[in-house]
């Protein structure tokens, strides 16, 4: 079957390890099922995998891709939950976990095998392309906002780095839930787009906000960390799920964190139940994932290049 896969690791030039070509069909195993992929979306995790983060040489070649929507063996339209636990499911401190492409072949292929537990019904209201955007970036944003930060309608949130997958999802979800949303981006066009998607206002990184916020959604890391901490009200919560600009900020802001009793919380992906809630949220509110580009699988390299350059707003989707 045709697939986009990591054939080698290159930490400096990750796309050198990306190959488009034939791979073996998924292996049958007890408790697993094979899904025919209709659409899959890119995540920064796929670029990190090509750099060898979470993926060792011993696991190559590895089909990339965490997210997908498709058709199961019985002809049902489905969405995949890409977190694979030791027993086939779950997210939590007591159960070792990985996601597709770390130990198991991923979704950038004509077919993918996953535990049957990891398959959810796709709502008819969502297209395959829309549904394929949800299981990683949008699920992470949903968990950051409503589980980890625990924000409620009427409260305020700062989303750093508008344009990225998680940040874009956070803006849309927060606005739909009745939150006051502020966003930042270095790019004027992305700031304008953030406002169109529901942000009350968007600023250059580091800009002073109209007031301190209840929560900050942080995926940028070192470049925005100090601003994120300084933007929180006393007792507020900073939720971090990524560090695209580096994970070692020049100032940790420890004094401010303890003196103002701020909460700093990590988030990674989300549970199957949260994904089901997110699907229902999209159906009920009419919210749809923001898609930057849709490409056929055989043009996957273009999608990777677009993500690597940062020249996108929303998700890149590959169709099969």
WOWO-V173842 format. One record per pair of residues at least 4 apart in sequence whose C-alpha atoms are under 7 Angstrom apart, sorted by the first residue. I is the first residue (numbers start at 1). J is the second residue. D is the distance in whole Angstrom. If there is no record, write none. Layout:
BEGIN
i-><I | I>
j-><J | J>
d-><D | D>
END
This chain:
BEGIN
i-><1 | 1 | 1 | 1 | 1 | 2 | 2 | 2 | 2 | 2 | 3 | 3 | 3 | 3 | 3 | 3 | 3 | 3 | 4 | 4 | 4 | 4 | 4 | 4 | 4 | 4 | 5 | 5 | 5 | 5 | 5 | 5 | 5 | 6 | 6 | 6 | 6 | 6 | 6 | 6 | 6 | 6 | 7 | 7 | 7 | 7 | 7 | 7 | 8 | 8 | 8 | 9 | 9 | 9 | 9 | 9 | 9 | 10 | 10 | 10 | 10 | 10 | 11 | 11 | 14 | 14 | 14 | 15 | 17 | 20 | 26 | 26 | 28 | 31 | 31 | 32 | 32 | 32 | 32 | 33 | 33 | 33 | 33 | 34 | 34 | 34 | 34 | 34 | 34 | 35 | 35 | 35 | 35 | 35 | 35 | 35 | 36 | 36 | 36 | 36 | 36 | 36 | 37 | 37 | 37 | 37 | 37 | 37 | 37 | 37 | 37 | 38 | 38 | 38 | 38 | 38 | 39 | 39 | 39 | 39 | 39 | 39 | 39 | 39 | 39 | 39 | 40 | 40 | 40 | 40 | 40 | 40 | 40 | 40 | 40 | 41 | 41 | 41 | 41 | 41 | 41 | 41 | 41 | 42 | 42 | 42 | 42 | 42 | 44 | 45 | 46 | 46 | 46 | 47 | 48 | 48 | 49 | 49 | 49 | 52 | 54 | 55 | 55 | 62 | 62 | 63 | 63 | 63 | 63 | 64 | 64 | 64 | 64 | 64 | 65 | 65 | 65 | 65 | 66 | 66 | 66 | 66 | 66 | 66 | 67 | 67 | 67 | 67 | 67 | 67 | 67 | 68 | 68 | 68 | 68 | 69 | 69 | 69 | 69 | 69 | 69 | 70 | 70 | 70 | 70 | 71 | 71 | 71 | 71 | 72 | 72 | 72 | 77 | 77 | 78 | 78 | 78 | 78 | 79 | 79 | 79 | 79 | 79 | 79 | 80 | 80 | 80 | 80 | 81 | 81 | 81 | 81 | 82 | 82 | 82 | 83 | 83 | 83 | 83 | 83 | 84 | 84 | 84 | 84 | 84 | 84 | 85 | 85 | 85 | 85 | 85 | 85 | 85 | 86 | 86 | 86 | 88 | 89 | 89 | 90 | 91 | 91 | 91 | 91 | 98 | 100 | 100 | 100 | 101 | 101 | 106 | 107 | 110 | 114 | 125 | 126 | 126 | 127 | 128 | 129 | 129 | 130 | 130 | 133 | 133 | 133 | 134 | 134 | 135 | 135 | 136 | 136 | 137 | 137 | 137 | 138 | 138 | 138 | 139 | 139 | 139 | 139 | 139 | 140 | 140 | 140 | 140 | 140 | 141 | 141 | 141 | 141 | 142 | 142 | 143 | 143 | 143 | 144 | 144 | 144 | 144 | 145 | 145 | 145 | 146 | 146 | 148 | 148 | 149 | 149 | 149 | 151 | 152 | 153 | 153 | 153 | 154 | 154 | 154 | 155 | 155 | 155 | 156 | 156 | 156 | 156 | 156 | 156 | 157 | 157 | 157 | 157 | 157 | 157 | 157 | 158 | 158 | 158 | 158 | 158 | 158 | 158 | 159 | 159 | 159 | 159 | 159 | 159 | 159 | 159 | 160 | 160 | 160 | 160 | 160 | 160 | 160 | 161 | 161 | 161 | 161 | 162 | 162 | 162 | 162 | 162 | 162 | 162 | 162 | 163 | 163 | 163 | 163 | 163 | 163 | 164 | 164 | 164 | 165 | 165 | 165 | 166 | 167 | 168 | 168 | 169 | 169 | 170 | 171 | 171 | 171 | 171 | 171 | 172 | 172 | 172 | 173 | 174 | 174 | 174 | 175 | 175 | 175 | 175 | 175 | 180 | 181 | 181 | 182 | 182 | 182 | 182 | 183 | 183 | 183 | 183 | 183 | 184 | 184 | 184 | 184 | 184 | 185 | 185 | 185 | 185 | 185 | 186 | 186 | 187 | 188 | 189 | 190 | 191 | 191 | 191 | 192 | 193 | 194 | 194 | 194 | 195 | 195 | 195 | 195 | 203 | 205 | 206 | 212 | 212 | 212 | 213 | 213 | 213 | 214 | 214 | 214 | 214 | 215 | 215 | 215 | 215 | 216 | 216 | 216 | 216 | 217 | 217 | 217 | 218 | 218 | 218 | 219 | 219 | 219 | 219 | 219 | 220 | 220 | 220 | 220 | 220 | 221 | 221 | 221 | 221 | 221 | 221 | 221 | 222 | 222 | 222 | 222 | 222 | 222 | 223 | 223 | 224 | 225 | 225 | 226 | 226 | 226 | 227 | 228 | 232 | 234 | 234 | 234 | 235 | 235 | 235 | 235 | 236 | 236 | 237 | 237 | 237 | 238 | 238 | 238 | 239 | 239 | 239 | 239 | 240 | 240 | 240 | 241 | 241 | 241 | 243 | 253 | 254 | 255 | 256 | 257 | 257 | 258 | 270 | 271 | 272 | 273 | 274 | 275 | 276 | 277 | 278 | 279 | 280 | 281 | 282 | 282 | 282 | 290 | 290 | 291 | 291 | 291 | 292 | 292 | 292 | 292 | 292 | 293 | 293 | 293 | 294 | 294 | 294 | 295 | 295 | 295 | 295 | 295 | 296 | 296 | 296 | 296 | 297 | 297 | 297 | 300 | 300 | 301 | 302 | 303 | 303 | 304 | 305 | 306 | 306 | 306 | 307 | 307>
j-><22 | 23 | 24 | 25 | 110 | 21 | 22 | 23 | 109 | 110 | 20 | 21 | 22 | 23 | 63 | 108 | 109 | 110 | 18 | 19 | 20 | 21 | 63 | 64 | 108 | 109 | 18 | 19 | 20 | 61 | 62 | 63 | 64 | 17 | 18 | 19 | 50 | 60 | 61 | 62 | 63 | 64 | 17 | 18 | 19 | 60 | 61 | 62 | 17 | 57 | 60 | 14 | 17 | 50 | 51 | 52 | 57 | 14 | 16 | 17 | 50 | 51 | 51 | 52 | 47 | 50 | 51 | 50 | 50 | 298 | 112 | 113 | 32 | 115 | 116 | 113 | 114 | 115 | 116 | 113 | 114 | 115 | 116 | 72 | 73 | 111 | 112 | 113 | 114 | 70 | 71 | 72 | 73 | 111 | 112 | 113 | 70 | 71 | 72 | 110 | 111 | 112 | 68 | 69 | 70 | 71 | 109 | 110 | 111 | 112 | 320 | 69 | 70 | 128 | 319 | 320 | 68 | 69 | 70 | 128 | 129 | 132 | 317 | 318 | 319 | 320 | 67 | 68 | 69 | 107 | 108 | 132 | 317 | 318 | 319 | 67 | 68 | 132 | 133 | 315 | 316 | 317 | 318 | 46 | 65 | 315 | 316 | 317 | 48 | 49 | 50 | 64 | 65 | 51 | 52 | 53 | 53 | 54 | 55 | 56 | 102 | 59 | 102 | 101 | 105 | 101 | 105 | 106 | 108 | 101 | 105 | 106 | 107 | 108 | 101 | 106 | 107 | 108 | 82 | 99 | 100 | 101 | 106 | 107 | 80 | 82 | 107 | 132 | 133 | 135 | 136 | 79 | 80 | 107 | 132 | 78 | 79 | 80 | 128 | 131 | 132 | 77 | 78 | 79 | 128 | 75 | 76 | 77 | 78 | 76 | 77 | 78 | 121 | 122 | 119 | 120 | 121 | 122 | 119 | 120 | 121 | 122 | 131 | 132 | 118 | 119 | 120 | 135 | 118 | 119 | 135 | 272 | 99 | 100 | 135 | 89 | 97 | 98 | 99 | 100 | 88 | 89 | 97 | 98 | 99 | 100 | 89 | 90 | 91 | 95 | 96 | 97 | 98 | 95 | 96 | 97 | 115 | 117 | 118 | 271 | 95 | 97 | 270 | 271 | 102 | 104 | 105 | 106 | 105 | 106 | 112 | 112 | 320 | 118 | 283 | 130 | 131 | 131 | 132 | 133 | 317 | 288 | 289 | 138 | 289 | 315 | 138 | 139 | 139 | 275 | 140 | 269 | 141 | 165 | 166 | 142 | 166 | 169 | 143 | 269 | 270 | 275 | 278 | 144 | 166 | 268 | 269 | 270 | 145 | 166 | 169 | 170 | 146 | 170 | 147 | 148 | 270 | 148 | 149 | 239 | 267 | 149 | 150 | 151 | 150 | 151 | 239 | 265 | 215 | 237 | 239 | 155 | 179 | 177 | 178 | 179 | 178 | 179 | 180 | 179 | 180 | 214 | 179 | 180 | 181 | 213 | 214 | 215 | 180 | 181 | 182 | 213 | 214 | 215 | 216 | 181 | 182 | 183 | 213 | 215 | 216 | 217 | 167 | 171 | 182 | 183 | 184 | 216 | 217 | 218 | 167 | 183 | 184 | 217 | 218 | 219 | 220 | 167 | 184 | 185 | 220 | 167 | 168 | 183 | 184 | 185 | 190 | 191 | 194 | 167 | 168 | 190 | 312 | 313 | 314 | 168 | 313 | 314 | 169 | 314 | 315 | 170 | 171 | 172 | 314 | 173 | 289 | 174 | 175 | 181 | 197 | 198 | 199 | 176 | 197 | 198 | 177 | 178 | 179 | 181 | 179 | 180 | 181 | 198 | 199 | 200 | 199 | 200 | 199 | 200 | 201 | 202 | 194 | 199 | 201 | 202 | 203 | 191 | 202 | 203 | 204 | 205 | 190 | 191 | 203 | 204 | 205 | 204 | 205 | 191 | 192 | 193 | 194 | 195 | 202 | 203 | 196 | 197 | 198 | 199 | 202 | 199 | 200 | 201 | 202 | 207 | 224 | 227 | 231 | 232 | 233 | 231 | 232 | 233 | 232 | 233 | 236 | 237 | 232 | 236 | 237 | 238 | 228 | 237 | 238 | 239 | 238 | 239 | 240 | 239 | 240 | 241 | 240 | 241 | 242 | 243 | 244 | 224 | 242 | 243 | 244 | 245 | 225 | 242 | 243 | 244 | 245 | 246 | 247 | 243 | 245 | 246 | 247 | 248 | 249 | 245 | 249 | 228 | 229 | 249 | 230 | 251 | 253 | 231 | 232 | 236 | 260 | 261 | 262 | 260 | 261 | 262 | 263 | 262 | 263 | 262 | 263 | 264 | 263 | 264 | 265 | 264 | 265 | 266 | 267 | 265 | 266 | 267 | 266 | 267 | 268 | 247 | 257 | 258 | 259 | 260 | 261 | 262 | 262 | 274 | 275 | 276 | 277 | 278 | 279 | 280 | 281 | 282 | 283 | 284 | 285 | 286 | 287 | 288 | 314 | 315 | 314 | 315 | 316 | 312 | 313 | 314 | 315 | 316 | 315 | 316 | 317 | 316 | 317 | 318 | 299 | 300 | 317 | 318 | 319 | 300 | 318 | 319 | 320 | 318 | 319 | 320 | 304 | 318 | 305 | 306 | 307 | 316 | 308 | 309 | 310 | 311 | 312 | 311 | 312>
d-><5 | 5 | 6 | 6 | 6 | 5 | 5 | 6 | 6 | 6 | 6 | 6 | 6 | 6 | 7 | 6 | 4 | 7 | 7 | 6 | 5 | 7 | 6 | 6 | 5 | 7 | 6 | 5 | 6 | 7 | 5 | 4 | 5 | 5 | 5 | 6 | 6 | 7 | 6 | 5 | 6 | 7 | 5 | 6 | 6 | 6 | 5 | 7 | 5 | 7 | 7 | 7 | 6 | 5 | 6 | 6 | 7 | 5 | 7 | 6 | 6 | 5 | 4 | 7 | 7 | 5 | 5 | 7 | 6 | 7 | 6 | 6 | 7 | 6 | 6 | 7 | 5 | 4 | 5 | 6 | 6 | 6 | 5 | 6 | 6 | 7 | 6 | 4 | 7 | 6 | 6 | 5 | 6 | 6 | 5 | 6 | 5 | 5 | 6 | 6 | 5 | 7 | 6 | 6 | 4 | 7 | 7 | 5 | 5 | 7 | 6 | 6 | 5 | 6 | 6 | 5 | 6 | 6 | 7 | 6 | 5 | 6 | 7 | 6 | 4 | 6 | 5 | 4 | 6 | 6 | 6 | 5 | 6 | 5 | 6 | 6 | 7 | 6 | 6 | 7 | 6 | 4 | 6 | 7 | 6 | 7 | 6 | 6 | 6 | 6 | 7 | 6 | 6 | 7 | 6 | 5 | 5 | 6 | 6 | 6 | 6 | 7 | 5 | 6 | 6 | 6 | 5 | 5 | 6 | 5 | 7 | 5 | 6 | 6 | 7 | 5 | 5 | 5 | 6 | 7 | 5 | 7 | 6 | 6 | 7 | 6 | 6 | 6 | 7 | 6 | 7 | 6 | 6 | 6 | 5 | 6 | 4 | 6 | 6 | 6 | 5 | 6 | 5 | 7 | 7 | 6 | 5 | 5 | 6 | 5 | 7 | 7 | 6 | 5 | 6 | 5 | 4 | 4 | 6 | 5 | 6 | 5 | 7 | 7 | 6 | 5 | 6 | 7 | 5 | 6 | 6 | 6 | 5 | 6 | 7 | 7 | 7 | 6 | 4 | 7 | 6 | 5 | 6 | 5 | 5 | 7 | 4 | 5 | 7 | 7 | 6 | 4 | 6 | 7 | 6 | 6 | 6 | 7 | 7 | 6 | 7 | 7 | 7 | 6 | 6 | 5 | 6 | 5 | 5 | 5 | 6 | 6 | 6 | 7 | 7 | 6 | 6 | 6 | 6 | 7 | 7 | 7 | 6 | 7 | 6 | 7 | 5 | 6 | 5 | 7 | 6 | 6 | 6 | 6 | 5 | 6 | 6 | 5 | 6 | 6 | 6 | 6 | 7 | 6 | 7 | 6 | 4 | 6 | 6 | 5 | 6 | 5 | 6 | 7 | 5 | 6 | 6 | 5 | 6 | 6 | 6 | 5 | 6 | 6 | 5 | 6 | 7 | 7 | 6 | 6 | 7 | 6 | 7 | 6 | 5 | 5 | 6 | 5 | 6 | 5 | 6 | 6 | 6 | 4 | 6 | 5 | 5 | 7 | 6 | 5 | 6 | 5 | 6 | 5 | 6 | 6 | 5 | 6 | 7 | 6 | 5 | 6 | 6 | 7 | 6 | 5 | 7 | 6 | 5 | 7 | 7 | 6 | 5 | 6 | 6 | 7 | 7 | 6 | 5 | 5 | 6 | 5 | 6 | 6 | 6 | 5 | 6 | 7 | 6 | 6 | 6 | 6 | 7 | 4 | 6 | 6 | 6 | 6 | 6 | 5 | 6 | 6 | 6 | 6 | 6 | 6 | 7 | 6 | 6 | 7 | 7 | 7 | 6 | 6 | 6 | 6 | 6 | 7 | 5 | 7 | 5 | 7 | 6 | 5 | 7 | 6 | 5 | 5 | 5 | 6 | 5 | 6 | 7 | 7 | 7 | 5 | 6 | 7 | 5 | 5 | 5 | 5 | 6 | 6 | 7 | 5 | 6 | 5 | 6 | 6 | 6 | 6 | 6 | 7 | 5 | 7 | 6 | 6 | 7 | 6 | 7 | 4 | 6 | 6 | 6 | 6 | 7 | 5 | 5 | 5 | 5 | 6 | 5 | 6 | 6 | 6 | 5 | 6 | 6 | 6 | 5 | 6 | 6 | 6 | 5 | 6 | 6 | 5 | 6 | 6 | 5 | 7 | 6 | 5 | 4 | 5 | 7 | 6 | 6 | 5 | 5 | 6 | 6 | 7 | 4 | 6 | 6 | 6 | 6 | 7 | 6 | 5 | 6 | 6 | 4 | 6 | 7 | 6 | 6 | 6 | 6 | 7 | 7 | 6 | 7 | 5 | 5 | 6 | 6 | 6 | 5 | 5 | 7 | 5 | 6 | 6 | 4 | 6 | 6 | 5 | 6 | 6 | 5 | 6 | 7 | 6 | 5 | 6 | 6 | 5 | 6 | 5 | 6 | 6 | 6 | 6 | 6 | 5 | 6 | 6 | 6 | 6 | 6 | 6 | 6 | 6 | 6 | 6 | 6 | 6 | 6 | 5 | 5 | 6 | 5 | 6 | 5 | 5 | 6 | 6 | 6 | 5 | 5 | 6 | 7 | 5 | 6 | 6 | 5 | 6 | 6 | 7 | 6 | 5 | 6 | 7 | 5 | 5 | 6 | 5 | 6 | 6 | 6 | 7 | 6 | 6 | 6 | 6 | 6 | 6 | 6 | 6 | 7 | 7 | 7>
END
